Amino acid sequence: MAQLGETLERVFREEYGRIMATLIRLSNSFDLAEEALQEALGSAVAAWGRNGAPQNPGAWLTTVAHRKLLDAIRREKTRSEKQPQLEYEAQRLQPGGEPALLEETVEYPDDRLRLIFTCCHPALSQEAQVALTLRALGGLTTAEIARAFLLPEATLAKRLVRAKDKIRIAHIPYEVPLLEVLPERLASVRTVVYLIFYEGYSATAGDNLIRRDVCAEAIRLGRVLCEFLPEEPENLGLLALMLLHDSRRGARIDERGELVTLEEQDRSLWDRNEIQTGLQLVETALCMRRVGPYQLQAAIAAVHAEAATAGETDWPQIVALYKELMRINPSPIVALNHAAAAAMSDGCERGLALVEAAGASGKLENYYLFHAARADLLRRLHRLPEAAASYSRALALSTNRVEQQYLRRRLGEITN
């Protein structure tokens, strides 16, 4: 029974997005698709428990879910003849007759790319895009998504309902955008995927710094983008960036549950397989000679990954990459990261001047990492009262317990 549970869990995680995408295409309904897939999973528990898992469990689930979907539409049609759209959908689902219940060789098109663009449509808020993408493509439950983003489950559920209603009422198309708008829409999709990853990698709030399941779903979505649009170098750059950051996951928290900075991490704990894949993706993307922000950020992460020790890091190269990133994608946060790299390359005085310049606009005043970076440089320059004030400001703005604990420790070191 335990083996059956493991098989179902693996198939669920691997196939959920693919099956949901197919069912949504067939029904134009997120809710009907979810209901049909859940019923198919229930059938799998019973059938596979008796006969063992089929040779192609993904195809089995898709076919059975297709049948459940057709049954649900028929029930709705019988219940209310005042909904002619349901009759139309029922007819559209069976152009060649009903699927065989246990058919294992049936082939369905992979509709995940269409679904990604639907979930990330600009008519939806970014919060809704993230939640709907995790629900429809990642298979995370409403409770899991709410827990990941520290929201009440009821709040997250309402957000999902509103997003689905907007898709239905606004007739948001279930399709890959036309070529002339594809780059802009694709950029929005990448933003959503990276937001999902970053929230998992460095949680905004809560007791845990890392949420591995959220990181894994973002990386899975990044692989989907690369699978369908491998000629887009920014897709490769995004996946590379996530893999290279994720490779450090095991070294970011020590045995006491405390934050370990990049400079202090035990690099033997870094995942060499993820690093190797990330480095290959960076090289492939840059060879396409259409450099974008994700490729540059991945290249910076690659320089860190290639250094055997913190002292061997090629900081001048990182500074040069940040300068290029600022040229094509200027922002106060990029300027702050450039300043931190310059401090390591050209000295703390130079770095502090650049940090101050990055914060001059006031846009980073409520960004705790600005104050933490400033505090660290002031500490290194032995300007301890100023460092303490900046650490205190960063601590007041931080909402993650692990990061708060680190800031308190640093503050205690210079005030006790």
LONU-584231 format. One record per residue (C-alpha): residue number from 0; x, y, z; residue in one letter. Coordinates in steps of 0.001 Angstrom, whole numbers. Layout:
% residues N
ATOM   pos        px        py        pz   code
ATOM   NUM         X         Y         Z      A
...
***
This chain:
% residues 416
ATOM   pos        px        py        pz   code
ATOM     0         0         0         0      M
ATOM     1      2909      2325       795      A
ATOM     2      4374      1644     -2662      Q
ATOM     3      1015      2510     -4269      L
ATOM     4       956      5790     -2359      G
ATOM     5      4480      6644     -3516      E
ATOM     6      3576      5841     -7128      T
ATOM     7       454      7991     -6990      L
ATOM     8      2377     10869     -5411      E
ATOM     9      5091     10697     -8079      R
ATOM    10      2623     10481    -10969      V
ATOM    11       539     13275     -9457      F
ATOM    12      3516     15643     -9249      R
ATOM    13      4837     14723    -12701      E
ATOM    14      1565     14666    -14601      E
ATOM    15      -754     17087    -12791      Y
ATOM    16       -13     20137    -14922      G
ATOM    17      -125     18207    -18177      R
ATOM    18     -3467     16552    -17360      I
ATOM    19     -5043     19740    -16012      M
ATOM    20     -4019     21619    -19147      A
ATOM    21     -5709     19008    -21327      T
ATOM    22     -8903     19000    -19256      L
ATOM    23     -9137     22791    -19186      I
ATOM    24     -8738     22914    -22962      R
ATOM    25    -11547     20400    -23340      L
ATOM    26    -13929     21983    -20839      S
ATOM    27    -12946     25680    -20641      N
ATOM    28    -13420     25280    -16889      S
ATOM    29    -10786     25151    -14159      F
ATOM    30    -13312     23812    -11646      D
ATOM    31    -14641     20992    -13845      L
ATOM    32    -11069     20009    -14723      A
ATOM    33    -10025     19871    -11064      E
ATOM    34    -13091     17829    -10111      E
ATOM    35    -12539     15355    -12947      A
ATOM    36     -8874     14862    -12068      L
ATOM    37     -9641     14334     -8390      Q
ATOM    38    -12233     11688     -9310      E
ATOM    39     -9709     10028    -11617      A
ATOM    40     -7193      9890     -8781      L
ATOM    41     -9837      8231     -6618      G
ATOM    42    -10391      5641     -9359      S
ATOM    43     -6640      5094     -9559      A
ATOM    44     -6430      4300     -5853      V
ATOM    45     -9056      1581     -6265      A
ATOM    46     -7956       171     -9645      A
ATOM    47     -4217       284     -9057      W
ATOM    48     -4681     -1188     -5593      G
ATOM    49     -6338     -4216     -7197      R
ATOM    50     -4296     -4607    -10386      N
ATOM    51     -1120     -2614     -9842      G
ATOM    52      -126       580    -11613      A
ATOM    53      -594       553    -15412      P
ATOM    54      2337       714    -17796      Q
ATOM    55      1617      4363    -18619      N
ATOM    56         3      5848    -15506      P
ATOM    57       -76      9377    -16920      G
ATOM    58     -2066      8312    -19972      A
ATOM    59     -4341      6194    -17760      W
ATOM    60     -5141      9155    -15528      L
ATOM    61     -5679     11481    -18491      T
ATOM    62     -8087      9085    -20169      T
ATOM    63    -10059      8383    -17000      V
ATOM    64    -10179     12084    -16112      A
ATOM    65    -11430     12786    -19652      H
ATOM    66    -14233     10288    -19089      R
ATOM    67    -15063     11807    -15673      K
ATOM    68    -15163     15251    -17265      L
ATOM    69    -17599     14089    -19903      L
ATOM    70    -19790     12509    -17217      D
ATOM    71    -19772     15738    -15185      A
ATOM    72    -20823     17823    -18178      I
ATOM    73    -23650     15402    -18923      R
ATOM    74    -24836     15599    -15320      R
ATOM    75    -24817     19391    -15459      E
ATOM    76    -26670     19306    -18781      K
ATOM    77    -29330     17010    -17370      T
ATOM    78    -29644     19137    -14258      R
ATOM    79    -30217     22355    -16153      S
ATOM    80    -31215     22499    -19811      E
ATOM    81    -31000     26274    -19480      K
ATOM    82    -27231     26053    -19983      Q
ATOM    83    -26783     25346    -23707      P
ATOM    84    -23043     25937    -23432      Q
ATOM    85    -22734     22709    -21455      L
ATOM    86    -24452     20778    -24234      E
ATOM    87    -22091     22318    -26754      Y
ATOM    88    -19082     21366    -24629      E
ATOM    89    -20367     17808    -24184      A
ATOM    90    -20653     17439    -27954      Q
ATOM    91    -17247     18979    -28489      R
ATOM    92    -15652     16528    -26070      L
ATOM    93    -16721     13453    -28066      Q
ATOM    94    -16110     14013    -31784      P
ATOM    95    -15024     10421    -32176      G
ATOM    96    -16941      8748    -29386      G
ATOM    97    -16126      8159    -25730      E
ATOM    98    -12595      7166    -24661      P
ATOM    99    -11962      3636    -23449      A
ATOM   100    -11715      3697    -19659      L
ATOM   101     -8443      1821    -19355      L
ATOM   102     -6833      2869    -22626      E
ATOM   103     -3091      3282    -22053      E
ATOM   104     -1888      4258    -25524      T
ATOM   105     -4136      7255    -26179      V
ATOM   106     -2151     10391    -27008      E
ATOM   107     -3245     13859    -25922      Y
ATOM   108     -1511     17085    -26985      P
ATOM   109       558     18803    -24322      D
ATOM   110     -1374     21971    -23497      D
ATOM   111       738     23225    -20592      R
ATOM   112      2199     26145    -22532      L
ATOM   113     -1303     27440    -23328      R
ATOM   114     -2256     27092    -19683      L
ATOM   115       811     29007    -18492      I
ATOM   116      -132     31963    -20681      F
ATOM   117     -3734     31822    -19453      T
ATOM   118     -2692     31766    -15790      C
ATOM   119      -260     34647    -16371      C
ATOM   120     -2566     36820    -18456      H
ATOM   121     -1983     40562    -17807      P
ATOM   122     -5680     41052    -17014      A
ATOM   123     -5054     39182    -13746      L
ATOM   124     -3207     40680    -10799      S
ATOM   125       300     39377    -10228      Q
ATOM   126      -811     37782     -6947      E
ATOM   127     -3585     35945     -8790      A
ATOM   128     -1190     34870    -11542      Q
ATOM   129      1170     33311     -9010      V
ATOM   130     -1591     31526     -7076      A
ATOM   131     -3365     30224    -10176      L
ATOM   132      -126     29003    -11757      T
ATOM   133       785     27049     -8635      L
ATOM   134     -2722     25601     -8389      R
ATOM   135     -3370     24714    -12027      A
ATOM   136       114     23724    -13159      L
ATOM   137      1925     22822     -9960      G
ATOM   138      -847     20859     -8332      G
ATOM   139      -361     22559     -4958      L
ATOM   140     -3506     22622     -2858      T
ATOM   141     -5116     25875     -1776      T
ATOM   142     -3876     25199      1762      A
ATOM   143      -298     24610       555      E
ATOM   144      -228     27832     -1471      I
ATOM   145     -1741     29812      1390      A
ATOM   146       853     28376      3772      R
ATOM   147      3700     29205      1361      A
ATOM   148      2645     32856      1171      F
ATOM   149      1473     33112      4795      L
ATOM   150     -2095     33929      3847      L
ATOM   151     -5312     32684      5436      P
ATOM   152     -6609     29781      3380      E
ATOM   153     -9949     31548      2900      A
ATOM   154     -8175     34606      1469      T
ATOM   155     -6206     32504      -991      L
ATOM   156     -9331     30561     -1970      A
ATOM   157    -11179     33806     -2749      K
ATOM   158     -8224     34989     -4817      R
ATOM   159     -8356     31803     -6887      L
ATOM   160    -12115     32049     -7374      V
ATOM   161    -11836     35657     -8538      R
ATOM   162     -9067     34749    -10979      A
ATOM   163    -11069     31882    -12479      K
ATOM   164    -14183     34066    -12725      D
ATOM   165    -12246     36789    -14500      K
ATOM   166    -10877     34300    -17028      I
ATOM   167    -14406     33058    -17708      R
ATOM   168    -16203     36425    -17768      I
ATOM   169    -13506     38266    -19745      A
ATOM   170    -13166     35325    -22159      H
ATOM   171     -9404     35271    -21651      I
ATOM   172     -8169     33017    -24459      P
ATOM   173     -6647     29643    -23760      Y
ATOM   174     -3850     29954    -26292      E
ATOM   175      -231     30833    -26955      V
ATOM   176      -181     34557    -27825      P
ATOM   177       388     35806    -31360      L
ATOM   178      3994     36346    -32419      L
ATOM   179      3817     40140    -32202      E
ATOM   180      2893     40106    -28491      V
ATOM   181      4676     36889    -27500      L
ATOM   182      7894     38495    -26150      P
ATOM   183      5987     40786    -23786      E
ATOM   184      3665     38027    -22570      R
ATOM   185      6569     35599    -22211      L
ATOM   186      8437     38129    -20087      A
ATOM   187      5407     38277    -17771      S
ATOM   188      5359     34481    -17492      V
ATOM   189      9050     34417    -16586      R
ATOM   190      8453     37061    -13939      T
ATOM   191      5724     34936    -12334      V
ATOM   192      7885     31799    -12383      V
ATOM   193     10816     33636    -10794      Y
ATOM   194      8561     35240     -8174      L
ATOM   195      7404     31750     -7233      I
ATOM   196     10996     30531     -7009      F
ATOM   197     12248     33503     -5024      Y
ATOM   198      9437     33222     -2494      E
ATOM   199     10421     29589     -1984      G
ATOM   200     14159     30331     -1885      Y
ATOM   201     14020     33328       442      S
ATOM   202     10634     33372      2101      A
ATOM   203      9268     36836      2764      T
ATOM   204      7990     35895      6205      A
ATOM   205      7530     33013      8585      G
ATOM   206      9793     30637     10467      D
ATOM   207     11546     29008      7503      N
ATOM   208     13947     30670      5089      L
ATOM   209     13439     28058      2357      I
ATOM   210     10286     26317      1112      R
ATOM   211     11621     23490     -1001      R
ATOM   212      8305     22442     -2537      D
ATOM   213      7741     25961     -3893      V
ATOM   214     11276     26099     -5330      C
ATOM   215     10766     22700     -6950      A
ATOM   216      7534     23798     -8635      E
ATOM   217      9158     26940    -10012      A
ATOM   218     12057     24919    -11420      I
ATOM   219      9564     22472    -12930      R
ATOM   220      7756     25363    -14639      L
ATOM   221     11084     26718    -15866      G
ATOM   222     11806     23357    -17462      R
ATOM   223      8406     23455    -19171      V
ATOM   224      9231     26848    -20718      L
ATOM   225     12590     25559    -21944      C
ATOM   226     11001     22384    -23292      E
ATOM   227      8465     24274    -25401      F
ATOM   228     10486     27376    -26298      L
ATOM   229     14149     26305    -26228      P
ATOM   230     15093     28969    -28769      E
ATOM   231     14337     31692    -26202      E
ATOM   232     17648     32362    -24396      P
ATOM   233     15951     34121    -21483      E
ATOM   234     14026     30910    -20726      N
ATOM   235     17354     29088    -20485      L
ATOM   236     18760     31934    -18398      G
ATOM   237     15832     31788    -15984      L
ATOM   238     16161     28029    -15487      L
ATOM   239     19932     28356    -15068      A
ATOM   240     19499     31107    -12482      L
ATOM   241     17055     29039    -10427      M
ATOM   242     19223     25915    -10564      L
ATOM   243     22406     27775     -9596      L
ATOM   244     20685     29458     -6655      H
ATOM   245     18979     26215     -5636      D
ATOM   246     22338     24412     -5685      S
ATOM   247     23331     26351     -2534      R
ATOM   248     20185     25420      -639      R
ATOM   249     21823     22816      1612      G
ATOM   250     24483     25265      2780      A
ATOM   251     22306     28296      3552      R
ATOM   252     21130     27090      6969      I
ATOM   253     23399     25507      9574      D
ATOM   254     22574     22691     11988      E
ATOM   255     21179     25220     14457      R
ATOM   256     18772     26566     11845      G
ATOM   257     20701     29822     11477      E
ATOM   258     21386     31713      8260      L
ATOM   259     24815     31220      6668      V
ATOM   260     25888     33977      4261      T
ATOM   261     27302     33139       839      L
ATOM   262     30760     34186      2006      E
ATOM   263     30676     31719      4916      E
ATOM   264     28953     28733      3268      Q
ATOM   265     30520     25270      3112      D
ATOM   266     30741     24891      -649      R
ATOM   267     31144     21127      -433      S
ATOM   268     27420     21113       399      L
ATOM   269     26498     22756     -2899      W
ATOM   270     24679     20504     -5381      D
ATOM   271     27227     19856     -8139      R
ATOM   272     24654     18341    -10526      N
ATOM   273     22508     21475    -10417      E
ATOM   274     25613     23612    -10854      I
ATOM   275     26764     21644    -13886      Q
ATOM   276     23350     21855    -15532      T
ATOM   277     23118     25561    -14719      G
ATOM   278     26555     26297    -16191      L
ATOM   279     25679     24458    -19394      Q
ATOM   280     22421     26388    -19717      L
ATOM   281     24194     29724    -19201      V
ATOM   282     26727     28892    -21902      E
ATOM   283     24022     27794    -24344      T
ATOM   284     21940     30906    -23707      A
ATOM   285     24807     33381    -24051      L
ATOM   286     25920     31741    -27300      C
ATOM   287     22573     32791    -28810      M
ATOM   288     23800     36413    -28520      R
ATOM   289     20472     37850    -27325      R
ATOM   290     21483     38740    -23812      V
ATOM   291     18779     39559    -21281      G
ATOM   292     18448     40145    -17525      P
ATOM   293     17978     36508    -16516      Y
ATOM   294     21033     35432    -18497      Q
ATOM   295     23158     38094    -16819      L
ATOM   296     21896     37164    -13356      Q
ATOM   297     22587     33506    -14157      A
ATOM   298     26087     34433    -15358      A
ATOM   299     26714     36182    -12016      I
ATOM   300     25505     33091    -10156      A
ATOM   301     27782     30981    -12388      A
ATOM   302     30845     33004    -11366      V
ATOM   303     30025     32272     -7725      H
ATOM   304     29456     28594     -8515      A
ATOM   305     32813     28244    -10262      E
ATOM   306     34785     29609     -7296      A
ATOM   307     36097     26821     -5066      A
ATOM   308     36250     29233     -2112      T
ATOM   309     34782     32648     -1385      A
ATOM   310     38267     34138     -1643      G
ATOM   311     38660     32855     -5204      E
ATOM   312     35518     34630     -6465      T
ATOM   313     36163     36750     -9550      D
ATOM   314     34604     39927     -8169      W
ATOM   315     35754     42203    -11030      P
ATOM   316     33864     39959    -13468      Q
ATOM   317     30755     40105    -11273      I
ATOM   318     31007     43909    -11109      V
ATOM   319     31237     44041    -14914      A
ATOM   320     28186     41799    -15266      L
ATOM   321     26192     44000    -12862      Y
ATOM   322     27163     47078    -14858      K
ATOM   323     25756     45442    -17982      E
ATOM   324     22632     44402    -16075      L
ATOM   325     22150     48000    -14912      M
ATOM   326     22498     49178    -18496      R
ATOM   327     19699     46977    -19835      I
ATOM   328     17540     46691    -16707      N
ATOM   329     18225     49626    -14367      P
ATOM   330     16657     49506    -10911      S
ATOM   331     17620     50488     -7352      P
ATOM   332     17922     46821     -6342      I
ATOM   333     20312     46046     -9213      V
ATOM   334     22309     49133     -8205      A
ATOM   335     22419     47841     -4613      L
ATOM   336     23696     44435     -5745      N
ATOM   337     26307     46136     -7924      H
ATOM   338     27412     48169     -4899      A
ATOM   339     27806     45039     -2781      A
ATOM   340     29937     43428     -5499      A
ATOM   341     32022     46592     -5858      A
ATOM   342     32710     46522     -2126      A
ATOM   343     34243     43073     -2510      M
ATOM   344     36192     44104     -5594      S
ATOM   345     37244     47685     -4877      D
ATOM   346     36939     48024     -1113      G
ATOM   347     34316     48853      1463      C
ATOM   348     34620     52627      1109      E
ATOM   349     33811     52406     -2597      R
ATOM   350     31006     49925     -1920      G
ATOM   351     29463     52108       785      L
ATOM   352     29467     55150     -1501      A
ATOM   353     27616     53125     -4148      L
ATOM   354     25154     51789     -1555      V
ATOM   355     24384     55337      -474      E
ATOM   356     23929     56352     -4114      A
ATOM   357     21561     53421     -4711      A
ATOM   358     19438     54542     -1767      G
ATOM   359     19500     58241     -2583      A
ATOM   360     16122     58134     -4337      S
ATOM   361     14429     56828     -1191      G
ATOM   362     12973     53842     -3057      K
ATOM   363     14976     51393      -924      L
ATOM   364     14109     52998      2404      E
ATOM   365     11694     50187      3317      N
ATOM   366     13815     47413      1765      Y
ATOM   367     15515     45634      4630      Y
ATOM   368     18416     44323      2513      L
ATOM   369     19465     47905      1747      F
ATOM   370     19919     48606      5444      H
ATOM   371     21504     45194      6046      A
ATOM   372     24052     45768      3255      A
ATOM   373     24827     49251      4544      R
ATOM   374     25194     47896      8081      A
ATOM   375     27602     45183      6958      D
ATOM   376     29886     47678      5205      L
ATOM   377     29801     50078      8154      L
ATOM   378     30709     47167     10460      R
ATOM   379     33664     46235      8251      R
ATOM   380     34766     49885      8305      L
ATOM   381     34499     49873     12142      H
ATOM   382     31861     52616     12133      R
ATOM   383     29969     50684     14764      L
ATOM   384     27322     53161     16010      P
ATOM   385     26167     53760     12422      E
ATOM   386     26283     50023     11727      A
ATOM   387     24123     49338     14790      A
ATOM   388     21533     51867     13631      A
ATOM   389     21377     50260     10187      S
ATOM   390     21139     46735     11635      Y
ATOM   391     18292     47927     13869      S
ATOM   392     16480     49415     10879      R
ATOM   393     16942     46199      8857      A
ATOM   394     15675     44145     11795      L
ATOM   395     12565     46303     12079      A
ATOM   396     11777     45761      8401      L
ATOM   397     12531     42017      8190      S
ATOM   398      9607     39619      8591      T
ATOM   399     11410     36265      8322      N
ATOM   400     12431     34687     11619      R
ATOM   401     15700     33206     10309      V
ATOM   402     16818     36518      8835      E
ATOM   403     15759     38356     12000      Q
ATOM   404     17844     35943     14058      Q
ATOM   405     20893     36622     11869      Y
ATOM   406     20462     40407     12137      L
ATOM   407     20075     40212     15918      R
ATOM   408     23289     38220     16143      R
ATOM   409     25197     40752     14068      R
ATOM   410     23738     43616     16091      L
ATOM   411     24709     41894     19334      G
ATOM   412     28282     41373     18131      E
ATOM   413     28874     45106     17739      I
ATOM   414     26911     46403     20727      T
ATOM   415     27864     43962     23505      N
***
